[in-house]
Amino acid sequence: MGLARVHWNGEFSSGEEEARNQEHVALEARRKVETVYILGPKDSPLLVDENLFWKGARPAEGDFSLKWAEQRLFSLGFQINVDDRKRSYTKQLKNGAGEFVIYADPRQKDDIRFSVFDAAVVRGKKAGLVLSSFKIRDSWKNDLPEKVAAGADAAARSSRR
């Protein structure tokens, strides 16, 4: 088995490494010209189709497009932050358990995903730690503000532990 592994690595590792390098260079070139999305206080910006696993990215036009998702977030009280080509969707939330920052990710088809962070540590060492995450489906129409608040309440419960 070891001999096969050594032979495989000797034969194919350089080609695989070259393919990874080319993919990395292509991603970096796209990040310089396309819109990127920030999904957390310490997260690196991602392209619209980057790190989406099985559903893929939202369409540019039509029903349930990225523009539609942005309008939904705005109606839910999210602030749309635009800095050149960088975009983020955030909402400050205060409740009995503390202050939280919710980051939204509208890039994926069929739902909008949310990550809740403790506002007190957004600039500290624990800034990148997600307290809770949840999603709302595009097909949902009823009680959306309450569902977002319930997701933040789940973060409050987990932060007390």
Secondary structure, DSSP 8 states (H G I E B T S, - for coil): -HHHHHHHHHHHHHHHHHHHHHHHHHHHHHHHHS-EE--STT---EETTTT--SS-B--SSSTT-HHHHHHHHHHTT-EEEEETTEEEEEEEEEETTEEEEEEEE--BTTEEEEEEEEGGGTTSTTTT--SEEEEEETT--SSHHHHHHHHHHHHHHHHT-
